[in-house]
Amino acid sequence: MKYQKAEMILDRRGQGLTEYAILMVLVVMGSVVIVKSIGTQLNIKLTSVRDDINKKITVHR
């Protein structure tokens, strides 16, 4: 009887650990997608600013 209870507790811990690992993978994947998206948008914006600055420098020469 004691062994059955111990097995049930260990099984639940293993299940909880697996669920936690799956959740962490999903969170990391979501974070990567968000950061990549923000990075791309930021790169586009900074490129536009750089081009505007270069145009103004060229005009004033």
C-alpha positions as YAML, in Angstrom:
chain: A
units: angstrom
residues:
- id: 1
  name: MET
  ca: [0.00, 0.00, 0.00]
- id: 2
  name: LYS
  ca: [2.81, 2.42, 0.88]
- id: 3
  name: TYR
  ca: [4.56, 1.69, -2.40]
- id: 4
  name: GLN
  ca: [1.40, 2.41, -4.37]
- id: 5
  name: LYS
  ca: [1.06, 5.82, -2.74]
- id: 6
  name: ALA
  ca: [4.72, 6.59, -3.38]
- id: 7
  name: GLU
  ca: [4.34, 5.59, -7.04]
- id: 8
  name: MET
  ca: [1.28, 7.80, -7.41]
- id: 9
  name: ILE
  ca: [3.13, 10.77, -5.93]
- id: 10
  name: LEU
  ca: [6.13, 10.22, -8.23]
- id: 11
  name: ASP
  ca: [3.87, 9.81, -11.26]
- id: 12
  name: ARG
  ca: [2.17, 13.11, -10.47]
- id: 13
  name: ARG
  ca: [5.50, 14.86, -10.06]
- id: 14
  name: GLY
  ca: [6.66, 13.47, -13.39]
- id: 15
  name: GLN
  ca: [3.45, 14.62, -15.04]
- id: 16
  name: GLY
  ca: [3.78, 18.07, -13.49]
- id: 17
  name: LEU
  ca: [7.39, 18.32, -14.64]
- id: 18
  name: THR
  ca: [6.41, 17.32, -18.17]
- id: 19
  name: GLU
  ca: [3.61, 19.89, -18.25]
- id: 20
  name: TYR
  ca: [6.00, 22.54, -16.93]
- id: 21
  name: ALA
  ca: [8.58, 21.67, -19.60]
- id: 22
  name: ILE
  ca: [5.97, 21.88, -22.37]
- id: 23
  name: LEU
  ca: [4.73, 25.22, -21.04]
- id: 24
  name: MET
  ca: [8.29, 26.59, -20.89]
- id: 25
  name: VAL
  ca: [8.94, 25.51, -24.49]
- id: 26
  name: LEU
  ca: [5.79, 27.31, -25.61]
- id: 27
  name: VAL
  ca: [6.74, 30.46, -23.69]
- id: 28
  name: VAL
  ca: [10.25, 30.47, -25.16]
- id: 29
  name: MET
  ca: [8.95, 29.92, -28.69]
- id: 30
  name: GLY
  ca: [6.45, 32.75, -28.28]
- id: 31
  name: SER
  ca: [9.15, 35.04, -26.93]
- id: 32
  name: VAL
  ca: [11.44, 34.28, -29.86]
- id: 33
  name: VAL
  ca: [8.67, 35.09, -32.34]
- id: 34
  name: ILE
  ca: [7.85, 38.37, -30.59]
- id: 35
  name: VAL
  ca: [11.48, 39.50, -30.29]
- id: 36
  name: LYS
  ca: [12.16, 38.57, -33.91]
- id: 37
  name: SER
  ca: [9.12, 40.52, -35.06]
- id: 38
  name: ILE
  ca: [10.06, 43.58, -33.02]
- id: 39
  name: GLY
  ca: [13.66, 43.34, -34.25]
- id: 40
  name: THR
  ca: [12.55, 43.27, -37.87]
- id: 41
  name: GLN
  ca: [10.25, 46.25, -37.42]
- id: 42
  name: LEU
  ca: [12.94, 48.16, -35.55]
- id: 43
  name: ASN
  ca: [15.48, 47.42, -38.26]
- id: 44
  name: ILE
  ca: [13.10, 48.75, -40.93]
- id: 45
  name: LYS
  ca: [12.48, 51.92, -38.93]
- id: 46
  name: LEU
  ca: [16.17, 52.56, -38.23]
- id: 47
  name: THR
  ca: [17.03, 51.99, -41.88]
- id: 48
  name: SER
  ca: [14.44, 54.59, -42.83]
- id: 49
  name: VAL
  ca: [15.88, 57.08, -40.33]
- id: 50
  name: ARG
  ca: [19.40, 56.44, -41.63]
- id: 51
  name: ASP
  ca: [18.29, 57.01, -45.22]
- id: 52
  name: ASP
  ca: [16.53, 60.26, -44.27]
- id: 53
  name: ILE
  ca: [19.66, 61.52, -42.51]
- id: 54
  name: ASN
  ca: [21.83, 60.61, -45.50]
- id: 55
  name: LYS
  ca: [19.46, 62.49, -47.85]
- id: 56
  name: LYS
  ca: [19.61, 65.62, -45.67]
- id: 57
  name: ILE
  ca: [23.39, 65.48, -45.45]
- id: 58
  name: THR
  ca: [23.64, 65.13, -49.25]
- id: 59
  name: VAL
  ca: [21.27, 68.06, -49.86]
- id: 60
  name: HIS
  ca: [23.25, 70.41, -47.57]
- id: 61
  name: ARG
  ca: [26.63, 69.79, -49.25]
...
